[in-house]
Amino acid sequence: MAANNAPAGNPLSERKLAIAGLAVALAGALIGGFFSYLGAWQQSRSQTASQESQYREERSKEDREKRADVYEKLLETSNLFAIATDEIVNDCSDRNCSPDWGKWENARFEFQGSLNAVWVYGSDDAAAQAGAISATLPESIGFPKPDELHIRVKSLEFARAYSEFQALMCRELPAVPRKGC
């Protein structure tokens, strides 16, 4: 039989082995806990980033929808203002006229309101382009004397500014603009 050098039942050796086992278990628990915490932290960061991205996407969609309403209203009211102005000019071409100044004033008022909305909700490019449309129409701010026949629409410039505003809408409003914009 082989001789065993360690005395049987040595309490000091058993205690060292128990302490070493506890130390290994504690180190394993600490390492496992650290990696568990690290995983939870990373997941939390990913969720936060995802929520922020979703919020930005929703906000961008809301902005595009608001701008779509404002931009469409500008085109509609500018067209109605141009038509009301042309009707007065055509009616009064012989200086013997009875223009519908109430219709013209309402069209002018509605256009100014939509122009203001573009300045508030539109992009800088849209505000500049709305100004280009406005420059082709009679003044919409203030109260020019309606009986003066100096009002007119710069038709060619109006059509060009109108088309350029439509192109701007095509670039700004869709989430992904089409190639033709």
C-alpha positions in Angstrom: 0.0 0.0 0.0 1.0 3.5 -0.7 1.7 5.8 2.1 -0.4 8.9 2.3 1.7 11.8 3.6 -1.3 14.0 4.6 -2.6 13.0 7.9 -6.2 11.7 7.6 -8.8 14.3 8.6 -6.4 17.2 8.8 -8.8 20.1 9.7 -6.4 22.8 8.4 -6.2 21.3 4.9 -9.9 20.9 4.7 -10.4 24.4 5.8 -8.0 25.8 3.1 -9.8 23.7 0.5 -13.2 25.1 1.7 -11.9 28.7 1.7 -10.4 28.2 -1.8 -13.7 26.8 -3.0 -15.6 29.7 -1.6 -13.2 32.2 -3.1 -13.6 30.5 -6.5 -17.4 30.5 -6.2 -17.4 34.1 -5.0 -15.2 35.2 -7.9 -17.5 33.3 -10.3 -20.5 35.0 -8.9 -18.9 38.4 -9.1 -17.8 37.8 -12.7 -21.2 36.5 -13.7 -22.9 39.4 -11.9 -20.7 41.9 -13.7 -21.4 40.4 -17.1 -25.1 40.2 -16.3 -25.1 43.9 -15.3 -23.1 44.7 -18.5 -25.7 42.9 -20.6 -28.6 44.6 -18.9 -26.9 48.0 -19.3 -26.3 47.4 -23.0 -29.9 46.3 -23.5 -31.1 49.4 -21.7 -28.9 51.6 -23.9 -30.2 49.9 -27.0 -33.8 50.4 -25.9 -33.2 54.0 -25.2 -31.6 54.6 -28.6 -34.4 52.7 -30.2 -37.0 54.9 -28.4 -35.1 58.1 -29.3 -35.0 57.0 -32.9 -38.7 56.2 -32.9 -39.5 59.6 -31.4 -37.4 61.4 -34.0 -39.1 59.4 -36.8 -42.6 60.2 -35.4 -41.7 63.9 -35.0 -40.3 64.0 -38.5 -43.6 62.5 -39.8 -45.7 65.0 -37.8 -43.6 67.8 -39.2 -44.0 66.6 -42.8 -47.8 66.2 -42.3 -48.1 69.7 -40.9 -46.0 71.2 -43.6 -48.0 69.3 -46.2 -51.2 71.0 -45.0 -49.5 74.4 -44.8 -47.8 74.1 -48.2 -51.0 72.9 -49.9 -53.0 75.8 -48.4 -50.4 78.3 -49.7 -50.7 76.9 -53.2 -54.5 76.9 -53.0 -54.8 80.4 -51.6 -52.2 82.0 -53.9 -54.1 80.6 -56.9 -57.4 81.9 -55.6 -55.8 85.3 -54.9 -54.3 85.4 -58.5 -57.7 84.4 -60.0 -59.6 87.1 -57.9 -57.0 89.7 -59.0 -57.3 88.7 -62.7 -61.1 88.9 -62.5 -60.9 92.4 -61.2 -58.3 93.4 -63.8 -60.4 91.8 -66.6 -63.6 93.3 -65.4 -62.1 96.7 -65.2 -60.2 96.8 -68.5 -62.6 99.4 -69.9 -62.6 101.4 -66.7 -66.3 100.8 -66.5 -66.4 98.1 -63.9 -68.1 96.8 -60.8 -65.4 94.5 -59.3 -66.1 92.1 -56.4 -63.8 93.7 -54.0 -65.1 91.6 -51.1 -64.1 88.4 -52.9 -60.7 90.0 -53.7 -60.2 91.1 -50.0 -61.1 87.7 -48.7 -58.7 86.0 -51.2 -56.0 88.4 -50.2 -56.7 87.8 -46.5 -56.6 84.0 -46.9 -53.4 84.1 -48.9 -51.7 86.3 -46.2 -52.8 83.7 -43.5 -51.3 80.8 -45.5 -48.1 82.8 -46.2 -47.8 83.4 -42.4 -48.2 79.7 -41.7 -45.4 78.9 -44.1 -43.1 81.4 -42.3 -43.9 79.6 -39.0 -44.0 75.9 -40.0 -42.1 75.8 -43.2 -38.4 75.3 -43.9 -36.2 78.3 -44.7 -36.3 77.2 -48.4 -40.1 77.1 -48.3 -40.3 80.6 -46.7 -38.0 82.0 -49.4 -40.1 80.3 -52.1 -43.3 81.5 -50.6 -41.8 85.0 -50.7 -41.2 84.5 -54.4 -44.8 83.6 -55.0 -45.9 86.6 -52.9 -43.8 88.9 -55.0 -45.8 88.0 -58.1 -49.1 89.0 -56.5 -50.5 92.3 -55.3 -49.5 93.3 -51.8 -51.3 91.2 -49.2 -50.2 93.1 -46.1 -51.7 96.5 -45.4 -54.7 98.0 -47.0 -54.1 99.3 -50.5 -57.0 101.3 -51.9 -59.0 98.7 -53.8 -60.3 101.2 -56.3 -56.9 101.8 -57.7 -56.3 99.6 -60.7 -52.6 99.2 -60.1 -53.1 95.6 -58.9 -52.0 92.8 -61.2 -50.5 89.3 -61.2 -47.1 88.8 -62.8 -48.5 85.6 -64.5 -45.3 84.1 -65.9 -43.3 84.7 -62.7 -46.3 83.4 -60.7 -46.4 80.2 -62.7 -42.7 79.7 -62.3 -42.7 80.4 -58.5 -45.7 78.1 -58.1 -44.0 75.3 -60.0 -40.8 75.8 -57.9 -42.8 75.6 -54.7 -44.4 72.3 -55.9 -40.9 71.0 -56.6 -39.8 72.0 -53.1 -42.9 70.2 -51.7 -41.8 67.1 -53.6 -38.3 67.2 -52.1 -39.4 68.0 -48.5 -42.7 66.2 -47.8 -42.2 62.5 -48.7 -40.2 60.5 -46.2 -38.1 59.4 -49.2 -38.4 61.8 -52.1 -38.7 60.2 -55.5 -36.0 60.6 -58.1 -37.8 63.2 -60.1 -38.0 65.7 -57.3 
